Amino acid sequence: MHKIIMPRHRTLIRNAAASRIEQYHNTSFNQIKAKLEQRTHLFIVVLGMLIGSSIALGIGYHLSSNLLNYTLLSLIPVALAYSLRKVYIHTLTHTRFDE
């Protein structure tokens, strides 16, 4: 059974959808970027940590054992996860505003 939507309800639905779209387009670039910065983006961070740890293990295998080397190698996953998250946020904000 199909329910028939009355014309009055159709216009209410259209107006509500149009107002939501208008609110979406009126949000500023800085507001969207601030909202994205607040989110964790857990998948991107974990992916960056896994890629960074693989790179660090590959580099560390060929280095001599030294405390300074281990300290610098432990920074690679963190730096890669942070930069990958920044690239992801940059991509999301700029693809939305390039349309």
N, C-alpha and C positions, 0 to 999 in steps of 0.2 A: 504494500500500500504506500503510495506516495502522498505526502502531505503537500497541500497547496499553500504556497506562501502568498499572503495577501499583498497587494501593491503597496499598501502603507508600510508593511513590515519590510518589503524589499528596499524601499527608500531609506528606512532606518538602518538596515544592514549596510547599504551602500555608503551612507553618510558616516557610519562608524568606521568602516574600512578606510574611507577617504581621510578621515581625521587621523587615524593611526599612521597612514602613509605620510601625511603631512607632518606629523610629529617626528617621524623617522627622518624625513628630509630636513627638518629644521634643527636637528641636533648638530651642534658644531663639531668641528674636527677635534678640538681639544677635549670635549666631553667624551667622545667615543674613545679617543686614545687613553684618557684617564680611566674609563671603565675597563678597557682591555688590560691596562697596567695592573689593575687590582686583581684580576683573575690569575689563577696559578698556571694554567696551560700545562697541566701535569704530563700529558702525552709528549709534548714538545720538549719539556725539561728532561724527562726520562730518556727520550730518544737521544738528546744531546749528550747526556751523561754516558749512555752506552757507547755512542760513537767516540766520545772523548776518551773513555777508559780503554777502548780498543786501540786508539792511536797512542795513548800513554804506555800501554803494555808493549806495543810494538817498538816504540822508541826506547823504553826502559830495558828491553831485552838486550839491546846493543850497547848500552852504557855501562860504565863501571859503577860499582855500588858506592854511593856517596850520599850522605844525608841531604846535601844541597840538591843533588839530582832527584832524589825521591820527593823532596818538597816541591820542586818545580814541576815534576811529573804529576803530582797530585792536583795541581792547579789547572791542568789541561781540561779534564772533564767539566769542572765548574765553569771555566771560561767559555768552553764550547756550548754548554747548555744555556748560559746567559746570553751569548751572542745569537744562538739559534732562536731563542725566545724573542729577542729584540727584532730579528729579521721577520719572524712570524707576525708580530704586532705591526711592524712597518708595512708588510704585505697586505694584511687585513685592512688597515686604515687607508692605504693608497688605492687599493682596488675598488673600495666603496666610493671614493671621491673622484675616481677617474671616469666613472660612468656618465 
